[in-house]
Amino acid sequence: MIVTTTNDLPGYRIVTVHGTVRGLAVRSRSLVGNIGGMLQSLFGGNIPIYTTLAEQARALAHDRLVAHAEALGANAVLAMRYDSNDILSGITEVLAYGTAVTVEPLG
């Protein structure tokens, strides 16, 4: 599966546009994780606990995006983007979305 943030794919021709696909992940930290994160925030800088949470949420959203595209018969996703929101304090929603297409190499 090719996933790209570009609107086209150099070297490939779009054969079929399947439509919009998405992958959604909602993640939260445990109470212990939130306390650890708050303590780390007192010192500033990178907060590894929350970095890990964000990376896991993005990876899960990406995997679900790919699964949605594959279910439609696509072999690529163009114009892929991420969006995220806080649902509640400590609970983050990450959405991956794009356009599912079938492509074939030129020539």
C-alpha positions as CSV (number, residue, x, y, z in Angstrom):
1,M,0.0,0.0,0.0
2,I,1.4,3.4,-1.0
3,V,0.4,6.2,1.3
4,T,1.5,9.7,0.4
5,T,0.6,13.3,1.4
6,T,0.9,14.4,-2.3
7,N,-2.2,14.8,-4.5
8,D,-0.6,12.8,-7.3
9,L,1.9,10.0,-7.5
10,P,4.7,10.6,-10.0
11,G,5.4,7.5,-12.2
12,Y,1.9,6.1,-11.7
13,R,-1.5,6.6,-13.3
14,I,-4.7,6.7,-11.3
15,V,-7.0,4.0,-12.6
16,T,-9.9,4.2,-10.1
17,V,-10.8,6.7,-7.4
18,H,-12.5,4.8,-4.6
19,G,-13.3,7.8,-2.4
20,T,-12.4,9.1,1.0
21,V,-11.0,6.8,3.6
22,R,-10.2,7.3,7.2
23,G,-8.8,5.7,10.3
24,L,-9.7,6.9,13.8
25,A,-7.9,6.3,17.1
26,V,-8.9,7.5,20.6
27,R,-6.2,7.0,23.2
28,S,-5.7,8.0,26.8
29,R,-3.0,7.7,29.4
30,S,-3.5,5.8,32.6
31,L,-3.7,7.7,35.9
32,V,-0.1,6.8,36.6
33,G,0.9,8.0,33.1
34,N,-0.9,11.3,33.6
35,I,0.8,11.9,36.9
36,G,4.2,11.0,35.4
37,G,3.5,13.4,32.5
38,M,2.5,16.2,34.8
39,L,5.7,15.8,36.8
40,Q,7.8,15.8,33.6
41,S,6.0,19.0,32.4
42,L,7.3,20.8,35.5
43,F,10.8,20.5,34.1
44,G,9.9,21.5,30.6
45,G,11.3,19.9,27.4
46,N,10.1,16.7,25.7
47,I,7.6,14.7,27.6
48,P,8.3,11.1,26.5
49,I,5.1,9.7,28.0
50,Y,2.9,11.9,25.9
51,T,5.2,11.6,22.8
52,T,4.7,7.8,23.0
53,L,0.9,8.3,23.4
54,A,0.8,10.5,20.3
55,E,2.9,8.2,18.2
56,Q,0.8,5.2,19.2
57,A,-2.4,7.0,18.3
58,R,-1.1,8.1,14.9
59,A,0.2,4.6,14.1
60,L,-3.2,3.1,15.0
61,A,-5.1,5.7,12.9
62,H,-2.7,5.1,10.0
63,D,-3.2,1.3,10.2
64,R,-6.9,1.7,10.2
65,L,-6.7,4.1,7.2
66,V,-4.8,1.5,5.3
67,A,-7.3,-1.3,6.3
68,H,-10.2,0.9,5.1
69,A,-8.5,1.6,1.7
70,E,-7.6,-2.1,1.3
71,A,-11.3,-3.0,2.0
72,L,-12.3,-0.8,-0.9
73,G,-9.8,-2.5,-3.2
74,A,-7.3,0.4,-3.3
75,N,-3.6,0.0,-3.5
76,A,-2.7,3.7,-2.6
77,V,-4.0,6.6,-0.6
78,L,-3.3,10.1,-1.8
79,A,-3.5,13.4,0.0
80,M,-3.2,11.7,3.4
81,R,-3.5,14.0,6.4
82,Y,-3.7,13.7,10.2
83,D,-6.0,15.7,12.4
84,S,-6.2,15.5,16.2
85,N,-8.4,16.9,19.0
86,D,-8.6,16.5,22.7
87,I,-11.9,14.9,23.6
88,L,-11.4,15.4,27.3
89,S,-8.3,16.1,29.4
90,G,-5.9,13.3,28.8
91,I,-8.0,11.7,26.0
92,T,-6.8,12.4,22.4
93,E,-8.5,11.6,19.1
94,V,-6.4,11.2,16.0
95,L,-7.9,11.0,12.6
96,A,-6.0,9.9,9.5
97,Y,-7.8,10.6,6.2
98,G,-7.1,10.7,2.5
99,T,-8.3,9.5,-1.0
100,A,-8.2,5.8,-1.8
101,V,-7.2,5.1,-5.3
102,T,-6.0,2.2,-7.5
103,V,-2.8,3.1,-9.4
104,E,-0.6,1.4,-11.9
105,P,2.9,2.2,-13.0
106,L,3.4,4.2,-16.2
107,G,5.0,2.4,-19.0
